Each structure stands twice: as structure tokens, then as C-alpha cells.
Amino acid sequence: MNSCDLLQSGAVSAREVIEFLKPSRGLKYEEVPHPFLSDVKTMIFKTNAACGGLPVSWYVKCYCLFKNREEVWFIGVHSASKRKVP
């Protein structure tokens, strides 16, 4: 499987994501519009090793959809390094 989502591909575990989010308790994130669903906000969590965060080269991105009073969360983990275009 060729996936840019490190959680989906198994390169990062759910336990690692939990440990990554612990120092901020999920409160420190950047909110941006979802790239395809303009009315949905996406939260991006990045690490800060100086404040107890893990020194990792990835970030966590998530958003929530609501349907019939139920909420469904989507979580992805992506590489923090930018790809260089030749």
C-alpha cells in the first residue's frame, strides 16, 4: 500500500499519536479549512520538543463530521518534511 498517511500505512502507531498529543492535552492546534469540504475545519497538531513534545518529523491532522447527531473523527499523520520538486 502506498499511503502518505503514516498512521494508515503503519509507520506510526496509535500509541505514538497518543504520546505525541499528551503534552498539549489536545489544546494547542492550528485550525484551517478542510481542502475539499469548505464548511469543515481541520485541526493540525504540531510538536514542540522544547515544551515536552516528542522530537518527531510528523504532525497530526484531524477533523470531525456530524451525521444524525453522531460524530465521526478522521485522524491522519503526515510527514512534516516538505517534498522538493525537481
Biopython code that builds the backbone (N, CA, C, O; Angstrom):
import numpy as np
from Bio.PDB.StructureBuilder import StructureBuilder

atoms = [
    (1, "MET", "N", (0.839, -1.179, 0.000)),
    (1, "MET", "CA", (0.000, 0.000, 0.000)),
    (1, "MET", "C", (0.884, 1.243, 0.000)),
    (1, "MET", "O", (1.845, 1.332, 0.764)),
    (2, "ASN", "N", (0.558, 2.183, -0.848)),
    (2, "ASN", "CA", (1.311, 3.430, -0.922)),
    (2, "ASN", "C", (0.437, 4.536, -0.349)),
    (2, "ASN", "O", (-0.478, 5.014, -1.018)),
    (3, "SER", "N", (0.713, 4.945, 0.887)),
    (3, "SER", "CA", (-0.113, 5.944, 1.555)),
    (3, "SER", "C", (0.766, 7.043, 2.121)),
    (3, "SER", "O", (1.841, 6.791, 2.665)),
    (4, "CYS", "N", (0.277, 8.279, 1.979)),
    (4, "CYS", "CA", (1.012, 9.387, 2.596)),
    (4, "CYS", "C", (0.599, 9.555, 4.055)),
    (4, "CYS", "O", (1.182, 10.371, 4.770)),
    (5, "ASP", "N", (-0.399, 8.795, 4.506)),
    (5, "ASP", "CA", (-0.833, 8.820, 5.899)),
    (5, "ASP", "C", (-0.007, 7.793, 6.675)),
    (5, "ASP", "O", (-0.157, 6.587, 6.483)),
    (6, "LEU", "N", (0.855, 8.282, 7.542)),
    (6, "LEU", "CA", (1.775, 7.415, 8.283)),
    (6, "LEU", "C", (1.055, 6.514, 9.281)),
    (6, "LEU", "O", (1.559, 5.441, 9.611)),
    (7, "LEU", "N", (-0.113, 6.928, 9.767)),
    (7, "LEU", "CA", (-0.897, 6.090, 10.666)),
    (7, "LEU", "C", (-1.538, 4.945, 9.882)),
    (7, "LEU", "O", (-1.490, 3.792, 10.310)),
    (8, "GLN", "N", (-2.126, 5.258, 8.755)),
    (8, "GLN", "CA", (-2.770, 4.241, 7.919)),
    (8, "GLN", "C", (-1.771, 3.210, 7.405)),
    (8, "GLN", "O", (-2.082, 2.020, 7.340)),
    (9, "SER", "N", (-0.579, 3.660, 7.043)),
    (9, "SER", "CA", (0.424, 2.744, 6.499)),
    (9, "SER", "C", (1.131, 1.924, 7.581)),
    (9, "SER", "O", (1.827, 0.959, 7.267)),
    (10, "GLY", "N", (0.957, 2.303, 8.855)),
    (10, "GLY", "CA", (1.594, 1.574, 9.948)),
    (10, "GLY", "C", (2.966, 2.106, 10.335)),
    (10, "GLY", "O", (3.611, 1.544, 11.220)),
    (11, "ALA", "N", (3.431, 3.182, 9.691)),
    (11, "ALA", "CA", (4.730, 3.761, 10.021)),
    (11, "ALA", "C", (4.701, 4.434, 11.399)),
    (11, "ALA", "O", (5.738, 4.552, 12.052)),
    (12, "VAL", "N", (3.523, 4.874, 11.839)),
    (12, "VAL", "CA", (3.323, 5.479, 13.154)),
    (12, "VAL", "C", (2.161, 4.743, 13.805)),
    (12, "VAL", "O", (1.150, 4.484, 13.151)),
    (13, "SER", "N", (2.290, 4.404, 15.081)),
    (13, "SER", "CA", (1.235, 3.664, 15.772)),
    (13, "SER", "C", (0.258, 4.621, 16.480)),
    (13, "SER", "O", (0.566, 5.792, 16.702)),
    (14, "ALA", "N", (-0.900, 4.102, 16.821)),
    (14, "ALA", "CA", (-1.881, 4.880, 17.579)),
    (14, "ALA", "C", (-1.297, 5.303, 18.925)),
    (14, "ALA", "O", (-1.545, 6.420, 19.378)),
    (15, "ARG", "N", (-0.523, 4.423, 19.570)),
    (15, "ARG", "CA", (0.123, 4.745, 20.847)),
    (15, "ARG", "C", (1.074, 5.933, 20.673)),
    (15, "ARG", "O", (1.123, 6.808, 21.538)),
    (16, "GLU", "N", (1.828, 5.976, 19.572)),
    (16, "GLU", "CA", (2.734, 7.103, 19.322)),
    (16, "GLU", "C", (1.957, 8.402, 19.150)),
    (16, "GLU", "O", (2.397, 9.451, 19.619)),
    (17, "VAL", "N", (0.818, 8.345, 18.489)),
    (17, "VAL", "CA", (-0.008, 9.538, 18.304)),
    (17, "VAL", "C", (-0.521, 10.030, 19.656)),
    (17, "VAL", "O", (-0.525, 11.234, 19.914)),
    (18, "ILE", "N", (-0.951, 9.118, 20.512)),
    (18, "ILE", "CA", (-1.429, 9.491, 21.847)),
    (18, "ILE", "C", (-0.305, 10.160, 22.642)),
    (18, "ILE", "O", (-0.522, 11.200, 23.262)),
    (19, "GLU", "N", (0.883, 9.575, 22.627)),
    (19, "GLU", "CA", (2.026, 10.159, 23.348)),
    (19, "GLU", "C", (2.397, 11.524, 22.777)),
    (19, "GLU", "O", (2.786, 12.427, 23.518)),
    (20, "PHE", "N", (2.277, 11.671, 21.469)),
    (20, "PHE", "CA", (2.556, 12.934, 20.784)),
    (20, "PHE", "C", (1.608, 14.035, 21.270)),
    (20, "PHE", "O", (2.031, 15.171, 21.485)),
    (21, "LEU", "N", (0.332, 13.697, 21.442)),
    (21, "LEU", "CA", (-0.681, 14.684, 21.819)),
    (21, "LEU", "C", (-0.716, 15.000, 23.315)),
    (21, "LEU", "O", (-1.249, 16.039, 23.705)),
    (22, "LYS", "N", (-0.164, 14.134, 24.156)),
    (22, "LYS", "CA", (-0.245, 14.315, 25.608)),
    (22, "LYS", "C", (0.273, 15.659, 26.116)),
    (22, "LYS", "O", (-0.427, 16.292, 26.907)),
    (23, "PRO", "N", (1.464, 16.142, 25.711)),
    (23, "PRO", "CA", (1.967, 17.391, 26.290)),
    (23, "PRO", "C", (1.024, 18.579, 26.094)),
    (23, "PRO", "O", (0.946, 19.447, 26.963)),
    (24, "SER", "N", (0.310, 18.634, 24.974)),
    (24, "SER", "CA", (-0.585, 19.765, 24.734)),
    (24, "SER", "C", (-2.004, 19.498, 25.221)),
    (24, "SER", "O", (-2.850, 20.393, 25.221)),
    (25, "ARG", "N", (-2.258, 18.250, 25.641)),
    (25, "ARG", "CA", (-3.589, 17.799, 26.045)),
    (25, "ARG", "C", (-4.623, 18.086, 24.955)),
    (25, "ARG", "O", (-5.813, 18.236, 25.230)),
    (26, "GLY", "N", (-4.142, 18.158, 23.713)),
    (26, "GLY", "CA", (-5.041, 18.373, 22.583)),
    (26, "GLY", "C", (-5.545, 19.793, 22.446)),
    (26, "GLY", "O", (-6.473, 20.055, 21.681)),
    (27, "LEU", "N", (-4.935, 20.720, 23.186)),
    (27, "LEU", "CA", (-5.436, 22.095, 23.191)),
    (27, "LEU", "C", (-4.676, 23.032, 22.264)),
    (27, "LEU", "O", (-5.181, 24.102, 21.926)),
    (28, "LYS", "N", (-3.480, 22.653, 21.851)),
    (28, "LYS", "CA", (-2.673, 23.548, 21.016)),
    (28, "LYS", "C", (-2.666, 23.021, 19.586)),
    (28, "LYS", "O", (-1.988, 22.044, 19.270)),
    (29, "TYR", "N", (-3.422, 23.679, 18.744)),
    (29, "TYR", "CA", (-3.513, 23.266, 17.354)),
    (29, "TYR", "C", (-3.778, 24.470, 16.467)),
    (29, "TYR", "O", (-4.180, 25.534, 16.938)),
    (30, "GLU", "N", (-3.549, 24.287, 15.190)),
    (30, "GLU", "CA", (-3.855, 25.292, 14.182)),
    (30, "GLU", "C", (-5.129, 24.836, 13.483)),
    (30, "GLU", "O", (-5.263, 23.659, 13.148)),
    (31, "GLU", "N", (-6.053, 25.742, 13.263)),
    (31, "GLU", "CA", (-7.308, 25.394, 12.602)),
    (31, "GLU", "C", (-7.313, 25.978, 11.192)),
    (31, "GLU", "O", (-7.115, 27.179, 11.007)),
    (32, "VAL", "N", (-7.537, 25.129, 10.215)),
    (32, "VAL", "CA", (-7.569, 25.545, 8.811)),
    (32, "VAL", "C", (-8.794, 24.916, 8.136)),
    (32, "VAL", "O", (-9.317, 23.913, 8.622)),
    (33, "PRO", "N", (-9.252, 25.493, 7.029)),
    (33, "PRO", "CA", (-10.363, 24.872, 6.313)),
    (33, "PRO", "C", (-9.935, 23.534, 5.711)),
    (33, "PRO", "O", (-8.791, 23.383, 5.282)),
    (34, "HIS", "N", (-10.842, 22.573, 5.677)),
    (34, "HIS", "CA", (-10.570, 21.295, 5.029)),
    (34, "HIS", "C", (-10.362, 21.572, 3.542)),
    (34, "HIS", "O", (-11.063, 22.414, 2.981)),
    (35, "PRO", "N", (-9.415, 20.886, 2.883)),
    (35, "PRO", "CA", (-9.126, 21.193, 1.474)),
    (35, "PRO", "C", (-10.282, 20.893, 0.509)),
    (35, "PRO", "O", (-10.350, 21.498, -0.561)),
    (36, "PHE", "N", (-11.185, 19.980, 0.860)),
    (36, "PHE", "CA", (-12.274, 19.620, -0.050)),
    (36, "PHE", "C", (-13.658, 19.951, 0.498)),
    (36, "PHE", "O", (-14.610, 20.078, -0.273)),
    (37, "LEU", "N", (-13.784, 20.090, 1.810)),
    (37, "LEU", "CA", (-15.072, 20.366, 2.448)),
    (37, "LEU", "C", (-14.990, 21.727, 3.126)),
    (37, "LEU", "O", (-14.577, 21.823, 4.282)),
    (38, "SER", "N", (-15.376, 22.769, 2.420)),
    (38, "SER", "CA", (-15.132, 24.136, 2.886)),
    (38, "SER", "C", (-15.792, 24.477, 4.222)),
    (38, "SER", "O", (-15.304, 25.363, 4.924)),
    (39, "ASP", "N", (-16.878, 23.810, 4.596)),
    (39, "ASP", "CA", (-17.537, 24.115, 5.861)),
    (39, "ASP", "C", (-16.994, 23.295, 7.034)),
    (39, "ASP", "O", (-17.499, 23.413, 8.151)),
    (40, "VAL", "N", (-15.982, 22.474, 6.798)),
    (40, "VAL", "CA", (-15.379, 21.641, 7.842)),
    (40, "VAL", "C", (-14.009, 22.203, 8.206)),
    (40, "VAL", "O", (-13.187, 22.480, 7.332)),
    (41, "LYS", "N", (-13.775, 22.368, 9.499)),
    (41, "LYS", "CA", (-12.480, 22.842, 9.990)),
    (41, "LYS", "C", (-11.564, 21.658, 10.254)),
    (41, "LYS", "O", (-11.992, 20.639, 10.796)),
    (42, "THR", "N", (-10.308, 21.797, 9.868)),
    (42, "THR", "CA", (-9.293, 20.784, 10.117)),
    (42, "THR", "C", (-8.361, 21.295, 11.200)),
    (42, "THR", "O", (-7.934, 22.449, 11.158)),
    (43, "MET", "N", (-8.040, 20.448, 12.172)),
    (43, "MET", "CA", (-7.123, 20.807, 13.240)),
    (43, "MET", "C", (-5.779, 20.136, 12.985)),
    (43, "MET", "O", (-5.715, 18.936, 12.718)),
    (44, "ILE", "N", (-4.711, 20.918, 13.068)),
    (44, "ILE", "CA", (-3.365, 20.405, 12.840)),
    (44, "ILE", "C", (-2.564, 20.576, 14.130)),
    (44, "ILE", "O", (-2.392, 21.685, 14.635)),
    (45, "PHE", "N", (-2.082, 19.448, 14.646)),
    (45, "PHE", "CA", (-1.279, 19.429, 15.867)),
    (45, "PHE", "C", (0.177, 19.200, 15.486)),
    (45, "PHE", "O", (0.514, 18.206, 14.843)),
    (46, "LYS", "N", (1.041, 20.136, 15.891)),
    (46, "LYS", "CA", (2.479, 20.003, 15.647)),
    (46, "LYS", "C", (3.181, 19.900, 16.987)),
    (46, "LYS", "O", (2.639, 20.308, 18.014)),
    (47, "THR", "N", (4.382, 19.357, 16.976)),
    (47, "THR", "CA", (5.106, 19.156, 18.227)),
    (47, "THR", "C", (5.990, 20.356, 18.559)),
    (47, "THR", "O", (6.399, 21.114, 17.680)),
    (48, "ASN", "N", (6.268, 20.503, 19.833)),
    (48, "ASN", "CA", (7.224, 21.488, 20.306)),
    (48, "ASN", "C", (8.085, 20.780, 21.347)),
    (48, "ASN", "O", (7.728, 20.721, 22.524)),
    (49, "ALA", "N", (9.218, 20.245, 20.906)),
    (49, "ALA", "CA", (10.089, 19.470, 21.793)),
    (49, "ALA", "C", (10.547, 20.293, 22.998)),
    (49, "ALA", "O", (10.786, 19.730, 24.066)),
    (50, "ALA", "N", (10.673, 21.614, 22.848)),
    (50, "ALA", "CA", (11.107, 22.469, 23.949)),
    (50, "ALA", "C", (10.063, 22.517, 25.076)),
    (50, "ALA", "O", (10.398, 22.838, 26.217)),
    (51, "CYS", "N", (8.810, 22.201, 24.760)),
    (51, "CYS", "CA", (7.730, 22.226, 25.759)),
    (51, "CYS", "C", (7.258, 20.823, 26.107)),
    (51, "CYS", "O", (6.100, 20.633, 26.480)),
    (52, "GLY", "N", (8.139, 19.844, 25.991)),
    (52, "GLY", "CA", (7.790, 18.483, 26.362)),
    (52, "GLY", "C", (7.260, 17.634, 25.233)),
    (52, "GLY", "O", (6.941, 16.463, 25.439)),
    (53, "GLY", "N", (7.158, 18.202, 24.030)),
    (53, "GLY", "CA", (6.675, 17.439, 22.887)),
    (53, "GLY", "C", (7.730, 16.463, 22.388)),
    (53, "GLY", "O", (8.921, 16.624, 22.657)),
    (54, "LEU", "N", (7.286, 15.465, 21.670)),
    (54, "LEU", "CA", (8.214, 14.472, 21.128)),
    (54, "LEU", "C", (8.956, 15.032, 19.922)),
    (54, "LEU", "O", (8.354, 15.725, 19.103)),
    (55, "PRO", "N", (10.240, 14.751, 19.795)),
    (55, "PRO", "CA", (11.006, 15.208, 18.616)),
    (55, "PRO", "C", (10.723, 14.283, 17.427)),
    (55, "PRO", "O", (11.484, 13.351, 17.168)),
    (56, "VAL", "N", (9.639, 14.540, 16.715)),
    (56, "VAL", "CA", (9.236, 13.695, 15.585)),
    (56, "VAL", "C", (9.208, 14.525, 14.303)),
    (56, "VAL", "O", (9.198, 15.755, 14.341)),
    (57, "SER", "N", (9.196, 13.830, 13.174)),
    (57, "SER", "CA", (9.175, 14.510, 11.882)),
    (57, "SER", "C", (7.801, 14.383, 11.220)),
    (57, "SER", "O", (7.691, 14.321, 9.996)),
    (58, "TRP", "N", (6.767, 14.345, 12.045)),
    (58, "TRP", "CA", (5.410, 14.248, 11.511)),
    (58, "TRP", "C", (4.456, 15.091, 12.351)),
    (58, "TRP", "O", (4.802, 15.539, 13.444)),
    (59, "TYR", "N", (3.248, 15.301, 11.824)),
    (59, "TYR", "CA", (2.223, 16.053, 12.540)),
    (59, "TYR", "C", (0.891, 15.313, 12.415)),
    (59, "TYR", "O", (0.728, 14.451, 11.552)),
    (60, "VAL", "N", (-0.050, 15.657, 13.279)),
    (60, "VAL", "CA", (-1.359, 15.015, 13.310)),
    (60, "VAL", "C", (-2.395, 15.994, 12.761)),
    (60, "VAL", "O", (-2.419, 17.171, 13.119)),
    (61, "LYS", "N", (-3.236, 15.478, 11.894)),
    (61, "LYS", "CA", (-4.285, 16.287, 11.276)),
    (61, "LYS", "C", (-5.613, 15.571, 11.511)),
    (61, "LYS", "O", (-5.704, 14.364, 11.286)),
    (62, "CYS", "N", (-6.643, 16.287, 11.958)),
    (62, "CYS", "CA", (-7.935, 15.630, 12.188)),
    (62, "CYS", "C", (-9.086, 16.587, 11.919)),
    (62, "CYS", "O", (-8.936, 17.809, 11.928)),
    (63, "TYR", "N", (-10.230, 15.981, 11.681)),
    (63, "TYR", "CA", (-11.466, 16.735, 11.523)),
    (63, "TYR", "C", (-12.631, 15.842, 11.908)),
    (63, "TYR", "O", (-12.505, 14.621, 11.994)),
    (64, "CYS", "N", (-13.767, 16.483, 12.136)),
    (64, "CYS", "CA", (-14.949, 15.768, 12.601)),
    (64, "CYS", "C", (-16.122, 16.057, 11.678)),
    (64, "CYS", "O", (-16.348, 17.200, 11.282)),
    (65, "LEU", "N", (-16.870, 15.004, 11.339)),
    (65, "LEU", "CA", (-18.095, 15.142, 10.562)),
    (65, "LEU", "C", (-19.269, 14.712, 11.433)),
    (65, "LEU", "O", (-19.148, 13.781, 12.229)),
    (66, "PHE", "N", (-20.382, 15.374, 11.285)),
    (66, "PHE", "CA", (-21.586, 15.061, 12.050)),
    (66, "PHE", "C", (-22.672, 14.544, 11.121)),
    (66, "PHE", "O", (-22.917, 15.119, 10.061)),
    (67, "LYS", "N", (-23.318, 13.463, 11.519)),
    (67, "LYS", "CA", (-24.435, 12.927, 10.749)),
    (67, "LYS", "C", (-25.414, 12.283, 11.722)),
    (67, "LYS", "O", (-25.036, 11.432, 12.527)),
    (68, "ASN", "N", (-26.683, 12.700, 11.639)),
    (68, "ASN", "CA", (-27.724, 12.150, 12.515)),
    (68, "ASN", "C", (-27.332, 12.204, 13.987)),
    (68, "ASN", "O", (-27.477, 11.218, 14.710)),
    (69, "ARG", "N", (-26.843, 13.335, 14.422)),
    (69, "ARG", "CA", (-26.419, 13.569, 15.812)),
    (69, "ARG", "C", (-25.255, 12.690, 16.258)),
    (69, "ARG", "O", (-24.964, 12.611, 17.451)),
    (70, "GLU", "N", (-24.607, 12.050, 15.343)),
    (70, "GLU", "CA", (-23.405, 11.253, 15.637)),
    (70, "GLU", "C", (-22.199, 12.011, 15.095)),
    (70, "GLU", "O", (-22.299, 12.703, 14.082)),
    (71, "GLU", "N", (-21.075, 11.880, 15.760)),
    (71, "GLU", "CA", (-19.858, 12.495, 15.239)),
    (71, "GLU", "C", (-18.852, 11.415, 14.887)),
    (71, "GLU", "O", (-18.704, 10.419, 15.594)),
    (72, "VAL", "N", (-18.169, 11.639, 13.780)),
    (72, "VAL", "CA", (-17.140, 10.713, 13.303)),
    (72, "VAL", "C", (-15.860, 11.520, 13.125)),
    (72, "VAL", "O", (-15.834, 12.524, 12.414)),
    (73, "TRP", "N", (-14.791, 11.058, 13.791)),
    (73, "TRP", "CA", (-13.500, 11.736, 13.709)),
    (73, "TRP", "C", (-12.593, 11.026, 12.718)),
    (73, "TRP", "O", (-12.528, 9.797, 12.683)),
    (74, "PHE", "N", (-11.901, 11.808, 11.922)),
    (74, "PHE", "CA", (-10.906, 11.305, 10.981)),
    (74, "PHE", "C", (-9.558, 11.850, 11.412)),
    (74, "PHE", "O", (-9.396, 13.056, 11.593)),
    (75, "ILE", "N", (-8.588, 10.954, 11.576)),
    (75, "ILE", "CA", (-7.251, 11.337, 12.039)),
    (75, "ILE", "C", (-6.224, 10.822, 11.043)),
    (75, "ILE", "O", (-6.286, 9.675, 10.601)),
    (76, "GLY", "N", (-5.277, 11.691, 10.699)),
    (76, "GLY", "CA", (-4.190, 11.298, 9.815)),
    (76, "GLY", "C", (-2.870, 11.793, 10.373)),
    (76, "GLY", "O", (-2.829, 12.785, 11.102)),
    (77, "VAL", "N", (-1.807, 11.116, 10.039)),
    (77, "VAL", "CA", (-0.462, 11.510, 10.459)),
    (77, "VAL", "C", (0.357, 11.671, 9.192)),
    (77, "VAL", "O", (0.415, 10.770, 8.356)),
    (78, "HIS", "N", (0.993, 12.835, 9.060)),
    (78, "HIS", "CA", (1.707, 13.150, 7.827)),
    (78, "HIS", "C", (3.117, 13.640, 8.106)),
    (78, "HIS", "O", (3.395, 14.196, 9.168)),
    (79, "SER", "N", (3.986, 13.432, 7.162)),
    (79, "SER", "CA", (5.378, 13.842, 7.286)),
    (79, "SER", "C", (5.465, 15.366, 7.348)),
    (79, "SER", "O", (4.795, 16.065, 6.587)),
    (80, "ALA", "N", (6.285, 15.869, 8.250)),
    (80, "ALA", "CA", (6.469, 17.315, 8.399)),
    (80, "ALA", "C", (7.493, 17.853, 7.407)),
    (80, "ALA", "O", (7.566, 19.065, 7.203)),
    (81, "SER", "N", (8.274, 16.992, 6.793)),
    (81, "SER", "CA", (9.268, 17.478, 5.842)),
    (81, "SER", "C", (8.619, 17.738, 4.496)),
    (81, "SER", "O", (7.813, 16.945, 4.009)),
    (82, "LYS", "N", (8.982, 18.850, 3.915)),
    (82, "LYS", "CA", (8.427, 19.229, 2.612)),
    (82, "LYS", "C", (9.141, 18.472, 1.504)),
    (82, "LYS", "O", (10.360, 18.303, 1.530)),
    (83, "ARG", "N", (8.365, 18.024, 0.538)),
    (83, "ARG", "CA", (8.979, 17.371, -0.619)),
    (83, "ARG", "C", (9.550, 18.427, -1.551)),
    (83, "ARG", "O", (8.909, 19.446, -1.808)),
    (84, "LYS", "N", (10.741, 18.187, -2.054)),
    (84, "LYS", "CA", (11.350, 19.101, -3.005)),
    (84, "LYS", "C", (10.962, 18.676, -4.418)),
    (84, "LYS", "O", (11.117, 17.518, -4.806)),
    (85, "VAL", "N", (10.460, 19.632, -5.162)),
    (85, "VAL", "CA", (10.067, 19.358, -6.542)),
    (85, "VAL", "C", (11.268, 19.646, -7.432)),
    (85, "VAL", "O", (11.837, 20.736, -7.372)),
    (86, "PRO", "N", (11.667, 18.653, -8.281)),
    (86, "PRO", "CA", (12.842, 18.872, -9.136)),
    (86, "PRO", "C", (12.603, 19.916, -10.198)),
    (86, "PRO", "O", (13.498, 20.207, -10.991)),
]
sb = StructureBuilder()
sb.init_structure("model")
sb.init_model(0)
sb.init_chain("A")
sb.init_seg("    ")
for serial, (resi, resn, name, xyz) in enumerate(atoms, 1):
    if name == "N":
        sb.init_residue(resn, " ", resi, " ")
    sb.init_atom(name, np.array(xyz, "f"), 0.0, 1.0, " ", f" {name:<3s}", serial, name[0])
structure = sb.get_structure()
